[in-house]
Each structure stands twice: as structure tokens, then as C-alpha cells.
Amino acid sequence: MRIALGADHAGFPLKEDLKSFLAEEGHEVLDHGTDSTEPVDYPAFCAAAARAVATGAADRAIVLGGSGQGEQIAANKVDGIRAALCHDLFLARLARQHNDANVLALGARVIAPAYAREIVHLWLETPFDGGRHEARVEQIARIERGEL
């Protein structure tokens, strides 16, 4: 799977950890920055990772910051993106099963790297349930298109 990553300075160390983890798991990683712990603003990095998913350059994306909240909001501004902030396994599983989340947001100041790897692994391996959830995901797309 092709995974795009985007992070600010607070998320940079966890991004680097996850980049190695994802490569070890056999994924292709597309790193959209940042490249250090030097303070930067997160929106452009998160939008770049989300756009990689929206355009088909990546299958999924992970955006990282201190809390993950702003990163999730920035990613969700890209059409076609369903970013979910998941700081535990339960939310990561449901984000995929029920919402077909294509971007995962994580807070590097909230969760430890070892637990982040567990969350990422589960999120990547969990399929979308479809069924009754498909109509809801389509309604979200209709909102995005201004139809609902």
C-alpha cells in the first residue's frame, strides 16, 4: 500500500518512527514533510498528504502533530478525504469499518510510538464494512458536493 505522511515539527519524530515501521511492513511511503523539529505550520503538510490520497498518488495518509486535531481538520478540507483522529485501537477500527477513513490523524504528544504503530497497523488492516455504512459515507460526499 502507498502511504502518504505529513507532519509538523511536533509530529516529526513520530513521523520518522512510523516511516521506518511502514517500510518494514512492506508499504511504500510518500513523505510530504516536515523534515525536522524546527517549528512550522502544519496545514500545508497535512493538505499535501491528503491530496496524495485524493488524487490517487497514495492509498491512504497519516497526518501527525502535537495533538492531531488541527492536522485532522486540515486534511478534512481536501475533497474526498475522511480523516479520523484515533488515539486508541477502538477508534482506529471503527474509523475504517464504519467511516472508510482514508486519512489517520495522530497526536505525537498524546500517544507513545509503540502504541502508534499498533494503531497504524490495525487501521491499515481493517476493511470498510460497507453495507449500511455506505449510505452514510455517500451522504458525507454529498455534503462535500453541496448537495445535502
Secondary structure, 3 states (H helix, E strand, C coil): CEEEEEECCCCHHHHHHHHHHHHHCCCEEEECCCCCCCCCCCHHHHHHHHHHHHHCCCCEEEEEECCCHHHHHHHHCCCCCCEEECCCHHHHHHHHHCCCCCEEEEECCCCCHHHHHHHHHHHHHCCCCCCHHHHHHHHHHHHHCCCC
